[in-house]
């Protein structure tokens, strides 16, 4: 299954996209820390927030939606 951790989606112009280059910093909205989406095969599975785990980042899940998941044996 394809797992995605989505921080932010936005529309941008071709002009802005053409300015992308190594070293360019893409600004994110401050509230994304608390609005992280976890998707499986494109379907929303959970909502959470970014947390610091020693030397890494993680996502603490606050809401989990299992309704669309297929049954798993074992």
SESE-312121 format. One record per residue (C-alpha): x, y, z; chain; residue number from 1; residue in three letters. Coordinates in steps of 0.05 Angstrom, whole numbers. Example, Ala and Ser with C-alpha at 12.3 -4.5 7.8 and 13.67 -1.06 7.14 Angstrom:
// residues 2
((246 -90 156) 'A' 1 'ala')
((273 -21 143) 'A' 2 'ser')
//
This chain:
// residues 74
((0 0 0) 'A' 1 'unk')
((23 71 -15) 'A' 2 'unk')
((30 114 48) 'A' 3 'unk')
((33 190 42) 'A' 4 'unk')
((45 242 95) 'A' 5 'unk')
((16 307 69) 'A' 6 'unk')
((38 372 100) 'A' 7 'unk')
((8 423 53) 'A' 8 'unk')
((-23 429 -16) 'A' 9 'unk')
((-27 494 -55) 'A' 10 'unk')
((-35 519 -125) 'A' 11 'unk')
((23 559 -154) 'A' 12 'unk')
((33 594 -220) 'A' 13 'unk')
((78 568 -275) 'A' 14 'unk')
((121 630 -266) 'A' 15 'unk')
((134 612 -193) 'A' 16 'unk')
((145 539 -210) 'A' 17 'unk')
((197 559 -263) 'A' 18 'unk')
((237 593 -207) 'A' 19 'unk')
((247 527 -170) 'A' 20 'unk')
((321 510 -163) 'A' 21 'unk')
((366 472 -115) 'A' 22 'unk')
((372 511 -50) 'A' 23 'unk')
((304 546 -58) 'A' 24 'unk')
((265 545 6) 'A' 25 'unk')
((189 533 1) 'A' 26 'unk')
((152 568 57) 'A' 27 'unk')
((98 529 93) 'A' 28 'unk')
((39 556 132) 'A' 29 'unk')
((53 554 208) 'A' 30 'unk')
((-12 516 222) 'A' 31 'unk')
((12 455 181) 'A' 32 'unk')
((46 430 245) 'A' 33 'unk')
((-24 413 272) 'A' 34 'unk')
((-58 392 206) 'A' 35 'unk')
((-19 334 178) 'A' 36 'unk')
((-58 285 134) 'A' 37 'unk')
((-38 211 130) 'A' 38 'unk')
((-64 179 66) 'A' 39 'unk')
((-62 107 42) 'A' 40 'unk')
((-71 96 -33) 'A' 41 'unk')
((-98 167 -37) 'A' 42 'unk')
((-151 157 17) 'A' 43 'unk')
((-150 197 82) 'A' 44 'unk')
((-131 149 138) 'A' 45 'unk')
((-113 197 195) 'A' 46 'unk')
((-101 268 218) 'A' 47 'unk')
((-46 287 265) 'A' 48 'unk')
((10 336 281) 'A' 49 'unk')
((85 339 272) 'A' 50 'unk')
((125 321 333) 'A' 51 'unk')
((200 317 348) 'A' 52 'unk')
((227 247 361) 'A' 53 'unk')
((298 256 386) 'A' 54 'unk')
((335 269 320) 'A' 55 'unk')
((275 257 274) 'A' 56 'unk')
((205 283 260) 'A' 57 'unk')
((143 241 268) 'A' 58 'unk')
((67 248 263) 'A' 59 'unk')
((25 239 326) 'A' 60 'unk')
((-43 214 303) 'A' 61 'unk')
((-105 248 333) 'A' 62 'unk')
((-160 220 289) 'A' 63 'unk')
((-159 153 252) 'A' 64 'unk')
((-211 131 200) 'A' 65 'unk')
((-214 56 188) 'A' 66 'unk')
((-282 51 152) 'A' 67 'unk')
((-254 43 82) 'A' 68 'unk')
((-197 -4 99) 'A' 69 'unk')
((-204 -77 76) 'A' 70 'unk')
((-206 -131 130) 'A' 71 'unk')
((-138 -158 150) 'A' 72 'unk')
((-129 -229 175) 'A' 73 'unk')
((-81 -240 233) 'A' 74 'unk')
//
